[in-house]
Amino acid sequence: MNKLIYWRSAFFLLGIIVLSFGITLTIKAKLIGVGSWDVLHIGLSETAGLTIGSWSIIVGLLILAVDSAVMKRFPKMGTFLDMFLAGIFIDVFNSVLPSVDGFFPQLIAFCFGLFFLGFGSGMYIVANLGVGPRDTLMLLVTHKLGWSVGRARTTMEITVAVLGFFLGGPIGIGTVIMSFGLGPIVQWALIMNEKLFYLVTGTESSVYN
């Protein structure tokens, strides 16, 4: 049992770090376009003066309140940890990573960011210690509507991108690419990390339990 908890914790923490690193890479590539949620976070940051990571936490808390009301159960502690750690790591990476200038360097940063963002999401979800507010909503949609992870994530990304645009957030071709491409990457990452988790623990991750 202790070994299983160790591996779940390792997948959870490493997944959040990878996820946050990916988000920061896409933020550095703003010329290409940031992710749907970050359209909102950046807009709020530039308007109110708080950091992008801080707004990620604040928005997450608001979404979590709605999720809790719909699900009628208190979220796992890992959900709160994900929310706060991701916001903190985003600010840390954003402060230590250099600026990326030029179209092609930003394009490369965006592509790597998209991959790390999707893979990190799949890794920490597989840990089954509680997913963040946005992924809680995504998994709720998959169960209630019978949609695939890819379809649920893509629908959420498009909806948030449209809302963020009307709020004045920055949108580029990368935002569109992430809206349609992130869902399939997360779905692939879930499959890969479920196999990896079983390989190192001999136990299924039980993501949907």
PAROMI-620622 format. One record per residue (C-alpha): residue number from 1; residue in one letter; x, y, z. Coordinates in Angstrom, 2 decimals, decimal comma, padded with zeros to 5 digits, always signed. Layout:
<rs>
<r NUM "a" <X Y Z>>
...
</rs>
This chain:
<rs>
<r 1 "m" <+000,00 +000,00 +000,00>>
<r 2 "n" <+002,81 +002,44 +000,90>>
<r 3 "k" <+004,50 +001,73 -002,43>>
<r 4 "l" <+001,25 +002,46 -004,29>>
<r 5 "i" <+000,77 +005,78 -002,50>>
<r 6 "y" <+004,37 +006,67 -003,31>>
<r 7 "w" <+003,86 +006,09 -007,02>>
<r 8 "r" <+000,52 +007,89 -007,08>>
<r 9 "s" <+002,15 +010,88 -005,39>>
<r 10 "a" <+005,07 +010,78 -007,83>>
<r 11 "f" <+002,76 +010,68 -010,89>>
<r 12 "f" <+000,66 +013,47 -009,39>>
<r 13 "l" <+003,49 +015,87 -008,59>>
<r 14 "l" <+005,52 +015,19 -011,73>>
<r 15 "g" <+002,39 +015,53 -013,86>>
<r 16 "i" <+001,60 +018,96 -012,40>>
<r 17 "i" <+005,19 +020,11 -012,95>>
<r 18 "v" <+005,14 +018,94 -016,58>>
<r 19 "l" <+001,69 +020,48 -017,08>>
<r 20 "s" <+002,80 +023,83 -015,65>>
<r 21 "f" <+005,98 +023,80 -017,73>>
<r 22 "g" <+003,89 +023,24 -020,86>>
<r 23 "i" <+001,51 +026,06 -019,98>>
<r 24 "t" <+004,43 +028,42 -019,45>>
<r 25 "l" <+005,97 +027,51 -022,81>>
<r 26 "t" <+002,72 +028,40 -024,56>>
<r 27 "i" <+002,57 +031,68 -022,62>>
<r 28 "k" <+006,09 +032,48 -023,82>>
<r 29 "a" <+004,78 +031,87 -027,36>>
<r 30 "k" <+001,97 +034,43 -027,14>>
<r 31 "l" <+002,59 +035,44 -030,74>>
<r 32 "i" <+001,29 +032,03 -031,77>>
<r 33 "g" <-001,58 +032,03 -029,29>>
<r 34 "v" <-002,12 +030,80 -025,73>>
<r 35 "g" <-004,51 +028,14 -024,45>>
<r 36 "s" <-008,18 +028,87 -023,93>>
<r 37 "w" <-007,99 +029,18 -020,14>>
<r 38 "d" <-004,85 +031,30 -020,32>>
<r 39 "v" <-006,61 +033,74 -022,64>>
<r 40 "l" <-008,73 +034,52 -019,60>>
<r 41 "h" <-005,89 +034,37 -017,06>>
<r 42 "i" <-003,64 +036,72 -019,05>>
<r 43 "g" <-006,47 +039,17 -019,65>>
<r 44 "l" <-007,27 +039,26 -015,95>>
<r 45 "s" <-003,57 +039,59 -015,06>>
<r 46 "e" <-003,03 +042,57 -017,35>>
<r 47 "t" <-006,23 +044,20 -016,13>>
<r 48 "a" <-006,00 +043,62 -012,37>>
<r 49 "g" <-002,22 +043,37 -011,95>>
<r 50 "l" <-001,99 +039,97 -010,28>>
<r 51 "t" <+000,21 +037,21 -011,71>>
<r 52 "i" <-001,05 +034,71 -014,26>>
<r 53 "g" <-000,60 +031,91 -011,73>>
<r 54 "s" <-002,63 +033,81 -009,15>>
<r 55 "w" <-005,53 +034,20 -011,55>>
<r 56 "s" <-005,24 +030,52 -012,43>>
<r 57 "i" <-005,84 +029,74 -008,75>>
<r 58 "i" <-008,67 +032,25 -008,35>>
<r 59 "v" <-010,51 +031,06 -011,45>>
<r 60 "g" <-009,95 +027,47 -010,32>>
<r 61 "l" <-011,57 +028,20 -006,97>>
<r 62 "l" <-014,62 +029,67 -008,67>>
<r 63 "i" <-014,94 +026,68 -011,00>>
<r 64 "l" <-014,44 +024,30 -008,08>>
<r 65 "a" <-017,31 +025,92 -006,21>>
<r 66 "v" <-019,59 +025,31 -009,20>>
<r 67 "d" <-018,31 +021,74 -009,64>>
<r 68 "s" <-018,91 +020,97 -005,96>>
<r 69 "a" <-022,47 +022,27 -006,15>>
<r 70 "v" <-023,25 +020,12 -009,20>>
<r 71 "m" <-021,50 +016,98 -007,91>>
<r 72 "k" <-022,80 +017,48 -004,35>>
<r 73 "r" <-019,59 +016,18 -002,80>>
<r 74 "f" <-016,45 +017,75 -001,41>>
<r 75 "p" <-013,47 +017,53 -003,79>>
<r 76 "k" <-010,43 +015,45 -002,94>>
<r 77 "m" <-007,51 +017,21 -001,27>>
<r 78 "g" <-005,50 +016,54 -004,43>>
<r 79 "t" <-007,86 +018,84 -006,31>>
<r 80 "f" <-006,86 +021,76 -004,10>>
<r 81 "l" <-003,19 +020,78 -004,28>>
<r 82 "d" <-003,36 +020,68 -008,08>>
<r 83 "m" <-004,96 +024,10 -008,20>>
<r 84 "f" <-002,43 +025,80 -005,93>>
<r 85 "l" <+000,68 +023,94 -007,12>>
<r 86 "a" <-000,08 +024,56 -010,79>>
<r 87 "g" <-000,53 +028,27 -010,16>>
<r 88 "i" <+002,73 +028,43 -008,20>>
<r 89 "f" <+004,74 +026,44 -010,75>>
<r 90 "i" <+003,38 +028,57 -013,62>>
<r 91 "d" <+004,65 +031,72 -011,91>>
<r 92 "v" <+008,00 +030,07 -011,10>>
<r 93 "f" <+008,58 +028,85 -014,66>>
<r 94 "n" <+007,36 +032,16 -016,08>>
<r 95 "s" <+009,98 +034,01 -014,02>>
<r 96 "v" <+012,95 +031,74 -014,78>>
<r 97 "l" <+012,37 +030,87 -018,44>>
<r 98 "p" <+013,74 +033,46 -020,88>>
<r 99 "s" <+011,57 +035,36 -023,32>>
<r 100 "v" <+011,16 +033,79 -026,73>>
<r 101 "d" <+011,46 +036,21 -029,66>>
<r 102 "g" <+010,63 +035,59 -033,29>>
<r 103 "f" <+007,94 +033,58 -035,00>>
<r 104 "f" <+009,76 +030,28 -035,49>>
<r 105 "p" <+011,27 +030,11 -031,96>>
<r 106 "q" <+007,81 +030,82 -030,55>>
<r 107 "l" <+006,31 +028,19 -032,84>>
<r 108 "i" <+008,77 +025,61 -031,48>>
<r 109 "a" <+008,03 +026,69 -027,90>>
<r 110 "f" <+004,31 +026,41 -028,58>>
<r 111 "c" <+004,55 +022,90 -030,05>>
<r 112 "f" <+006,60 +021,63 -027,10>>
<r 113 "g" <+004,29 +023,42 -024,69>>
<r 114 "l" <+001,22 +021,79 -026,21>>
<r 115 "f" <+002,80 +018,35 -025,88>>
<r 116 "f" <+003,96 +018,84 -022,28>>
<r 117 "l" <+000,62 +020,35 -021,30>>
<r 118 "g" <-001,30 +017,36 -022,63>>
<r 119 "f" <+001,11 +014,75 -021,33>>
<r 120 "g" <+001,29 +016,32 -017,88>>
<r 121 "s" <-002,50 +016,37 -017,69>>
<r 122 "g" <-002,69 +012,67 -018,48>>
<r 123 "m" <+000,04 +011,84 -015,96>>
<r 124 "y" <-001,46 +013,59 -012,94>>
<r 125 "i" <-005,01 +012,42 -013,76>>
<r 126 "v" <-003,79 +008,81 -013,75>>
<r 127 "a" <-002,52 +009,28 -010,18>>
<r 128 "n" <-006,19 +009,43 -009,12>>
<r 129 "l" <-005,47 +011,69 -006,15>>
<r 130 "g" <-007,92 +014,31 -007,31>>
<r 131 "v" <-007,87 +016,31 -010,52>>
<r 132 "g" <-008,01 +020,07 -010,90>>
<r 133 "p" <-011,28 +021,97 -011,29>>
<r 134 "r" <-011,09 +022,10 -015,08>>
<r 135 "d" <-010,33 +018,40 -015,43>>
<r 136 "t" <-012,98 +017,56 -012,83>>
<r 137 "l" <-015,47 +019,28 -015,11>>
<r 138 "m" <-014,04 +017,43 -018,11>>
<r 139 "l" <-014,39 +014,03 -016,44>>
<r 140 "l" <-017,88 +014,92 -015,25>>
<r 141 "v" <-018,91 +015,63 -018,84>>
<r 142 "t" <-017,46 +012,31 -020,03>>
<r 143 "h" <-019,55 +010,41 -017,48>>
<r 144 "k" <-022,79 +012,36 -017,70>>
<r 145 "l" <-022,90 +012,66 -021,48>>
<r 146 "g" <-020,94 +009,55 -022,41>>
<r 147 "w" <-018,43 +011,58 -024,41>>
<r 148 "s" <-014,79 +010,65 -024,92>>
<r 149 "v" <-012,12 +012,60 -023,05>>
<r 150 "g" <-011,04 +014,13 -026,34>>
<r 151 "r" <-014,52 +015,36 -027,25>>
<r 152 "a" <-015,21 +016,73 -023,76>>
<r 153 "r" <-011,87 +018,56 -023,55>>
<r 154 "t" <-012,20 +020,01 -027,05>>
<r 155 "t" <-015,71 +021,31 -026,36>>
<r 156 "m" <-014,55 +022,95 -023,14>>
<r 157 "e" <-011,54 +024,54 -024,82>>
<r 158 "i" <-013,62 +026,04 -027,62>>
<r 159 "t" <-016,24 +027,39 -025,20>>
<r 160 "v" <-013,67 +029,03 -022,94>>
<r 161 "a" <-011,76 +030,48 -025,90>>
<r 162 "v" <-014,91 +032,20 -027,15>>
<r 163 "l" <-015,69 +033,58 -023,68>>
<r 164 "g" <-012,08 +034,73 -023,24>>
<r 165 "f" <-012,14 +036,49 -026,60>>
<r 166 "f" <-015,19 +038,53 -025,66>>
<r 167 "l" <-013,47 +039,46 -022,39>>
<r 168 "g" <-010,53 +040,88 -024,35>>
<r 169 "g" <-008,04 +038,04 -023,94>>
<r 170 "p" <-005,31 +037,40 -026,57>>
<r 171 "i" <-006,21 +034,81 -029,18>>
<r 172 "g" <-004,08 +033,45 -032,03>>
<r 173 "i" <-003,92 +030,46 -034,33>>
<r 174 "g" <-002,34 +028,54 -031,45>>
<r 175 "t" <-005,50 +029,00 -029,41>>
<r 176 "v" <-007,49 +027,31 -032,16>>
<r 177 "i" <-004,91 +024,53 -032,45>>
<r 178 "m" <-005,03 +023,92 -028,70>>
<r 179 "s" <-008,84 +023,94 -028,69>>
<r 180 "f" <-008,94 +021,07 -031,16>>
<r 181 "g" <-005,59 +019,38 -030,49>>
<r 182 "l" <-005,27 +019,30 -026,71>>
<r 183 "g" <-008,17 +016,89 -026,15>>
<r 184 "p" <-006,73 +014,10 -028,32>>
<r 185 "i" <-003,28 +014,59 -026,76>>
<r 186 "v" <-004,74 +014,27 -023,23>>
<r 187 "q" <-006,66 +011,15 -024,29>>
<r 188 "w" <-003,47 +009,61 -025,71>>
<r 189 "a" <-001,51 +010,65 -022,60>>
<r 190 "l" <-004,08 +008,98 -020,35>>
<r 191 "i" <-003,66 +005,69 -022,20>>
<r 192 "m" <+000,15 +005,91 -022,12>>
<r 193 "n" <+000,31 +006,84 -018,45>>
<r 194 "e" <-002,22 +004,17 -017,46>>
<r 195 "k" <+000,10 +001,61 -019,07>>
<r 196 "l" <+003,14 +003,14 -017,37>>
<r 197 "f" <+001,37 +003,22 -014,00>>
<r 198 "y" <+000,45 -000,46 -014,33>>
<r 199 "l" <+004,01 -001,28 -015,38>>
<r 200 "v" <+005,60 +000,27 -012,28>>
<r 201 "t" <+002,92 -000,67 -009,73>>
<r 202 "g" <+001,21 -003,77 -011,11>>
<r 203 "t" <-002,10 -002,01 -010,30>>
<r 204 "e" <-004,61 -000,24 -012,51>>
<r 205 "s" <-004,91 +003,49 -011,89>>
<r 206 "s" <-008,73 +003,43 -011,43>>
<r 207 "v" <-009,03 +006,95 -012,83>>
<r 208 "y" <-012,78 +006,82 -013,14>>
<r 209 "n" <-013,53 +005,31 -009,74>>
</rs>
